[in-house]
């Protein structure tokens, strides 16, 4: 198990329920891959450095987690096809 940080930018025009569903799906995928979530930080709405999908703001979330390196590809594939997610970055600590 390695320690990772996952930063996710979610579309800002979604309601709270849709945002929570997207975050819950990501948490579920981590737990399905036999990972453990240490902490979830909601950074809130922030201005983007450049427009993404014609949006100038995004909802930022930081997830600190432990995950088996073999499960990374599956997690990234699932996040990539999740529509509310505009960008993500998975970093090994």
C-alpha positions in Angstrom: 0.0 0.0 0.0 1.3 3.4 -1.0 0.2 6.8 0.2 -1.4 9.1 -2.4 -3.0 12.5 -2.7 -5.9 12.8 -5.2 -7.0 16.3 -6.2 -10.3 16.5 -8.1 -11.9 19.5 -9.8 -15.7 19.1 -10.1 -17.9 21.2 -12.4 -19.1 24.2 -10.4 -22.7 24.4 -11.8 -23.8 21.2 -10.2 -26.1 21.1 -7.2 -24.8 19.8 -3.8 -26.4 16.4 -4.2 -24.7 15.8 -7.6 -21.3 16.9 -6.2 -21.7 14.6 -3.2 -22.7 11.7 -5.4 -19.5 12.2 -7.5 -17.3 12.4 -4.5 -19.0 9.3 -3.0 -18.4 7.4 -6.3 -14.7 8.2 -6.1 -14.6 7.1 -2.5 -16.4 3.8 -3.4 -13.9 3.1 -6.2 -11.0 3.6 -3.8 -12.6 1.2 -1.3 -13.4 -1.3 -4.0 -9.7 -1.3 -4.9 -8.9 -2.3 -1.3 -7.8 1.3 -0.5 -8.2 3.4 2.6 -9.3 7.0 2.7 -7.4 8.9 5.4 -8.9 12.4 4.9 -11.2 14.3 2.5 -10.8 18.1 2.4 -13.3 20.3 0.6 -11.4 23.4 -0.7 -14.5 25.0 -2.1 -15.0 26.9 -5.3 -11.7 28.4 -6.7 -10.8 30.3 -9.9 -9.0 28.2 -12.5 -5.7 29.2 -14.0 -7.2 28.7 -17.5 -10.7 27.9 -18.7 -11.6 24.2 -18.7 -14.8 23.2 -20.6 -15.7 27.0 -20.9 -15.6 27.2 -17.0 -13.5 29.7 -15.1 -14.1 28.2 -11.6 -14.2 24.7 -10.2 -15.0 22.8 -6.9 -11.8 21.4 -5.5 -11.5 18.3 -3.3 -8.3 16.7 -1.8 -8.4 13.1 -0.9 -5.5 11.6 1.1 -5.6 7.8 0.6 -3.6 4.6 0.7 -4.0 2.3 -2.3 -2.3 -0.7 -3.9 -0.3 0.5 -7.0 -2.0 -2.1 -9.1 -5.4 -0.4 -8.5 -4.2 3.0 -9.8 -5.1 2.3 -13.5 -8.6 1.2 -12.7 -9.2 4.2 -10.4 -7.9 6.7 -13.0 -10.0 5.1 -15.7 -13.1 5.4 -13.6 -12.4 9.0 -12.7 -11.7 9.9 -16.3 -15.1 8.8 -17.5 -17.0 10.4 -14.5 -18.7 13.4 -16.2 -18.8 15.9 -13.3 -15.0 15.7 -12.9 -13.2 18.3 -15.0 -9.7 17.5 -14.0 -7.9 15.2 -11.5 -4.4 14.5 -10.4 -3.2 11.5 -8.5 0.2 11.9 -6.8 2.3 9.4 -4.8 3.6 10.9 -1.6 
